[in-house]
Amino acid sequence: MKLSHPLMHENFTRGDFKAVTALFKKKNVILTQSKNVKQFENNWSKWLGVNHSVFVNSGSSANLITISILKNLYKKKEIILPTLTWVSDINSVIQNGFKPIFVDINPKNLCMDENQIIKSVNKNTLAVFLTHVQGFNGLSNKLLSFLKRKKILLIEDVCESHGATFNNKKLGTFGKISNFSFYYAHHMSTIEGGMICTNDKKIYEIARMLRSHGMARESGNKSFESKIIKKYPKLSPKFIFLYPAYNFRNTEIGAAIGINQLKSLDKNNIKRKKNLKIFLTSLNKNLYKTNFDLKGNSNYAFPLILNEPDIKLRDILEKKLNQEKIEFRRGNAGGGNQLRQPYLKNYVKNINLKKFKEVDHVHFFGYYIGNYPSLTKTKIIKICEILNAIKK
């Protein structure tokens, strides 16, 4: 009998279904963005520790809106990006006309190498768009002090790291703006969904407008809306479009699920962290990397990275994973080194891949496999026994 281990299992509970059923039983129910969306935003802001949150239809939409805001507020044209991240982080930068500047990763946390970030900053640098990969913290006091001194914006991608911390403070509260994803396989889910978080009132209002076609009435600021109506007397007050934008709204259904799932997030994160420790202590250290920096982590998926760049051993590993029905993704976050992807060929020229050795190793010899709250110690150890048994 095969083991069978999916990337995610039972990420929706009976409580989630009851919350949606209760919504449908209401009279004159509104299913598009309404009261539940606002409630979820408020609950999320309180949980995270920020002033403002904007619920959108995906983490990718959160990325795009965030970088669109930077385009509208600032003049500098370069943004420093990780090579190991989800594609929408990079696409949002390109699509808004910024120049992407890439750095390699730190193998201890799979996040951007802080020393390479510091070396890459110049007079044209607007922001560092940092991804906290697979629940690892990518921040340090050294990096935060440097960015503050140089007046460089920090944007946090926390899509894979809900509840992870640095200096006992949740990730997503350090940057000017932070983005979260509620995709099915993440720490919590709203089916599809994302959140934009900030303490800046102006950024919050622009994010609300960009979420809804760029309409002035979506800002949530009545005083601002009145000024805009007076400024454009020949336009219908309800249809004044200040920004070229689209519809990135989410629904009452997603919000109802989010409100319910948020109640269990901290408890589930404790289980995920415990699972990760069992996994790493059970792995063969001679075969796989296990010396990750776990301080403050909130694990999303188990990192499985071969120590040696051995193609033959890698193929044996993948064959075994498939035989045992252990679902995996090669390349870790986003499929590995984004510099190797075809979409970048028209935007980044003369890439020297030799400068990105750490991410390239993960690209060819790194994986993640599923970690979730219902996973038992017995099953984790069984998975590790299978992984440890491979040999050429």
N, C-alpha and C positions, 0 to 999 in steps of 0.2 A: 504493500500500500504506500502510495506516495504521500509525502508530508503535506503538501498544499499550503502555501503561505502567500496570501495576496498582499498588495501594498497597503490596503486599508480594509478594515472589517468593522461592520456595525457602527458607522459614523453617524447614523441617524437612529434616534431612540424612539420608544413608544411615546415618551413625553413630547418629542418634536411633533409627532403625528397628531397627538391630542391638541397641541397648540394650534396647528393648522386647521384641524376639525372645528375647534371652537371659533376660529376666525370665520369659517364658512357658515356657521350657524347664526351669525349675527344678522340682524335685519339691515337691509340697505348697505350690504358690505361693500367696501371699497378695497380693491385688490392692488391697484397701482399705488405708488408712493403716497403715504398718508401718516396717520398717527403712530402706527407701529414702527415705521422707519425712524421717526423722530425719537421714539422711546428707546429703540435699539442704539441710536447714536448717543443719546444721553447716558445710557447704561455703560456703553463701551468707553466713553470719555472718562467716566468715573472709575471704571476698572483700570484703565491704562494710566490715568493721571494727567490728562490734558484738558484744555478748555473747550476744544471744538473737534467734532468728528463728522464726516460726510460719508454716508453709506452709498456705494455705487454698485454697478453690476458685475465687477470683477476687479481683481488686483491689477490687471493690465490697464484697465480704465483708470484706476487710481494713479498708476504711473504716468499715463498720458496727460491727465488733468494736472498733476503736480508739475511736470516739466513745462506744460503750457502756461502755468502761472508764472514760472520763472521767466519765460519768454516775454510775458507782458509786463513784468516788474523790473527786470534788470537788463543791462546792456552787454556785459561780458559774455563771451561766446564759447568757452570751453568747459566741459564737465568731465571729471575723472570718474572712470567706471571700472567695475571688476570684469575679469575675463570669465569668471565662473558665476553665472547668474541666470535669471530667466530672460528670455529674448525681449520681452516688452520693456525692460529697463533701458536697454540699448535703443530699441526702436523709438521709444518716446523721446529720447535725446536727438536722434537723427531726424525724426519727423518734425521736430520743432526748430530745426536749423542750427543746432549746437554741434560743435566739433567734439567727438568722443575721444578721450585720452584713456588708454587702457593700462592697467597694471596687473602684475602677477599676484598669486595668492600666498598666504601663509599656510603651510601644510598642517599647522597645529589647530587651526580653526576653519580652514577652507575659505576664509574671508580675505579681503584685500590686504596685501602686505603694507603695513603702515609706513615703512621706510621708503617704499617705492611711491606711495602717495605723496609723501613729503618732497621727494625728489622731482615729482612731476608737476608740482604747483609752479605757476608762473604768473605774470601780470594779467594774462587773459583768463585765468581760472575763475569761474563763478562758483562752482559747487563740487563737492564730492558726493556721488550717489553710491552709498555703501550698502551692500547686501549682507545681511546676517544669515549665512548659509546654514540650512538644516538644523536650526536651533542654536547654533554657536554665536557667541558674542564677538563682534568684529571691532569693538572700540577699546581704546586705552586712554589713560590720562595724557600721555605724550601726544597722541593724535588730536584729542579734543583741545588741548592747550595750543597746539600749533595752528589748528583751524581758526580758533578764536583770535589768536594774535595776528594772523594773516587776513582776517575777515572773510574767510571762505565759508560758504554755506554748507551745512551737512544735511543731506537728504537720506533718510533711512528706509531701506526696503526690509520690512520685517515679516514678509509674507510667509516665511517658513519658520518663524521664531516667536510665536505668540507666547508672552510670559517670560521670555528670557531676560536676564538682567545684567547690568554692569554697575558696580558700586551699589548694589542693592536697590537699584532703580530700574524700572522696566525699559527695555529697548523700545524705541518709538517715541521716547520723551526727550531725547537729546537733540534731535535734528530740528531744523526749521519746519520741515514737513516730514511725516512718516506715512508709509503705505503698508496695508495689511491685505491678505487674501483669505477668503473663506471658501476656497475650492473644496471639493468633496474630500480629498485625501489629506487636508491640512488639519491643524490642531482642533479646529472647530469649523463647521461648515454651514452655509446658508444656501446650499445647492451650488449656486455660483454667486460670487459677491466679493466686495472689497471695501476698504475703509481708508479715507484720507484724514490724517490727524494733524493738528497744529494748535499752537497757543496764540497765533497771530490772527486777530479779528478780520483784517483786510483779506488775508489769504483765504480764510474760511468763507468769506462772502463771495470771493471770486470762484472758489471751488464749487460752491452751491450753484452759481450761475453757469459755469462750464458743464456741470452735471446735467443741466436742463436747457440745452440749446443756446446758452449764452443770454438768457432772458433776465432783464433787470429785476423783474418782480420775484425772481427766485433767490435774490441775495439775502432775504430775511431781515434787511435793514430798511425800515419804513422811511426814515429820514432821507437816506440815500435814494430810495426809489422816488420819493417826491421831487427831489432835485432833478433827477433824470427826466421825469415826466414834464417838468417845467422847461427843461433844456430842449426837449423834442416835442413841441406842442402839435406838430402835424402828424404824429404817430399815435396809434391806439395805445393807451396807457398800459394795457395788458400784454402788448406785443412789441416791446422795445428790445432788440437784440444787440447787446453791447459787444459780444465776442463771437467769432465764427466757431461754433461748437456743435455738438451732437447730443443725442439722448443717452446718457449713461446711468439713468435712474435704476434702482432696484424696486422690488415689490413688497407689499405687506406680508406675503407668504414667506419670503426670505427673511424679513425682519422678525416675524413671529418665531421662526426656527432659531434665528440668531439670539434673540432674547432668552430662549429656553436653554440653548447650548452654552451660553456664557456662564450660566449658573454652575456648570460642572467643569469649566475650563481649568481652574486652579487645581482641583482634585485630580483631573486627568493628566495634567502636566507633571504632577508628582509621580504618577505611575510611569509616565514616559521616561522620566529621568532615571528612575529605578531600573527600568528595563534596559536602558542604554548601558548602565554600569555592569549589569549582568552580562550583556552582550560582549562588551569590550574585555572584561576579565576572563571570559570563556573562550575568546578567540586565540588562536595560535599566533603569538607575537613574532614568531620567525617568518610567518607567511604574510601577515596583515599588519597594517599600521594601527596601533592602539593608543599611542601617546598624545591624544588630543587634549586641548585645554578645555576642561569641562566646567570651569567656574562660571556660574550664572546660566548654564545651558538649559534649554527647554526643547529637548530633542524632537525633531519632526520625523526622521527616518534614520535607520542604522547606517552609518558610513562603513563601507567595505572596500578597502584600498589595498591592493597587493603591494608588498614592500619593493619587489623587484620588477623592472620593466620586461616581463617575460611573456611574449605573445602566446607561446605554446601552453604555458600554465594558465594564462587567461582563458584560452579556448576550452581547456579542460574544465575550468571553473564554471564557465557559462553553460557548458553541456550538462554538468552536474546540477546546476540551478534549474535548468529546464526539465531535466529528468525528475527532479523532486518537486516540481511545480512550485518553486520558490520564485515569486515574481520579483523582478529587479529592473533597474534602470542603469545603464552604463553612462558614466560621465558625471554622475551626481547631479547637482543643480543645473537644470537647463540643458542637459546632454553634454556637458563638458566645455571645452575651450571655445567660446563664442567666436574667437578670431578665425576659426576654421570654417565657419558657416558661410554659405554662398551669398546670403543677403547683404553681407558687409563688403563684398568685393567692390561695389561702386562708391563706397564711402570711406574706406580705409585702405590706403595704398602702401605698398612696400613693407608688409608686415614681416618682421624678423621673428619667427616662432622660437628661435633659440633663446630669446629673452624671456620666454614664458614657460620655463621648464617645469615648474611646480604644477601649474594648471594643465599642462600637456600630459603629465604623468596621470593625473586624475582622469583626464579625457580618455586615455587608452586603457587604464588599469584600475579605475575607480568605479564604484557602484553605490547605490543605496537600495536597501530592502525595508519592508514595512515594519514600523513600530506603532503600536496603538494600545490604548489603556486596557483592553480585554486580553492582551497577550500574556500568557503564563510563563513562569520561570522555566517550567519543564520544557515548553516548546522552544524557548530561546536557546536553552542548552542543547536541545536536539538539533536545532538549526546550526549551531556552532560546531557540533560534532561532525555534521555533514561537511561544513566548510573546511574544517581542520583536516579532514581525511583526504583531500585532493593532493595529488602528486603526479609528477611527470613520469 
